[in-house]
């Protein structure tokens, strides 16, 4: 089977740094993506890692270790508007037909 | 760029009726479109994957005769919930990707359709 694991909830205060981990077990691996979803809204793309290492995009960074089947999303200088659910997703085939989403992590940012 | 629209954004219908939801990629050609269902505070559950001009691939446990998917063009896919019942009430989200450029690895999501069946 294919499965991804994430913590269900994370709480942090404004200005802090938070790391959301994702471990995966899939039949194939062609990249790890992260999506943000606010309540009632659609998921929006944050980042994509196909190779090992850290990708930085502003306050958000994403890391991948393929040998450990593990990645994380790092959010720095947290703001209230970052309160949302965060999903990791694995592209498990070479043709872009199979994406497996994790259960999501609900991040609450407190003042 | 890479905008995906969904229509309607919400719909309330009586039990036994059919509801059609449209998903359009507005500024790119979507090689593949995905249909998801999401319950409150839960993850996205993939229902089916569709490619233009071919039959949709349904996930295990999803009834293809109940959830009819048509991907008639590179910019339009429709999901029809036939003979809807209250247990079909959910948030339905489509996404689209293409085989070119940055959208190869990225899915662009529509705003979702909230279906309530009375």
Interface residues (C-beta under 8 A of the other chain):
Chain A: X30 X31 X33 X35 X41 X42 X43 X44 X45 X48 X50 X85 X87 X89 X91 X96 X97 X98 X99 X100 X101 X102 X103 X104 X106
Chain B: X31 X32 X34 X41 X42 X43 X44 X46 X49 X51 X57 X93 X95 X97 X99 X104 X105 X106 X107 X108 X109 X110 X111 X112
